[in-house]
Amino acid sequence: MLVKKKNSVELDILSHSLVPQMNVLSEKQKEEMLKHYNINDTQLPRILSTDPVVAVLNAKTGDIIHIKRKDVTASYDSYRVVISK
């Protein structure tokens, strides 16, 4: 999805090489992840609903975004819960 910038330049933020792969968890995936780590969603790092990635992913407040990061030696998963301002 393209995001418009001030000067009408469009940018596909999810296809940039430095942006990790992201997706919104389903309710079932959300419950399984929280149970697996024995936490609740208030213990997760947060991401604002105004973040451009949240808009591109069409995430709502309370949704959890799964981020799959790759590094030279390994790959790992992280999660963010969407909050409103």
BELVEN-V747431 format. One record per backbone hydrogen bond with DSSP energy under -0.5 kcal/mol. CO is the residue of the C=O (numbers start at 1). NH is the residue of the N-H. Records with the same first field share a line. If there is no record, write none. Layout:
CO: NH ; NH
This chain:
3: 11
5: 8
9: 5
11: 3 ; 13
12: 15
13: 16
16: 19
18: 20
21: 68
23: 66
26: 30
27: 31
28: 32
29: 33
30: 34
31: 35
32: 36
33: 37
34: 38 ; 39
35: 38
40: 43
41: 44
45: 81
47: 83
48: 51
51: 54 ; 55
52: 56
53: 57
54: 58 ; 59
55: 58
60: 63
63: 82
64: 25 ; 66
65: 67 ; 80
66: 23 ; 68
67: 69 ; 78
68: 21
69: 76
74: 71
76: 69
78: 67
79: 45
80: 65
81: 47
82: 62
83: 49
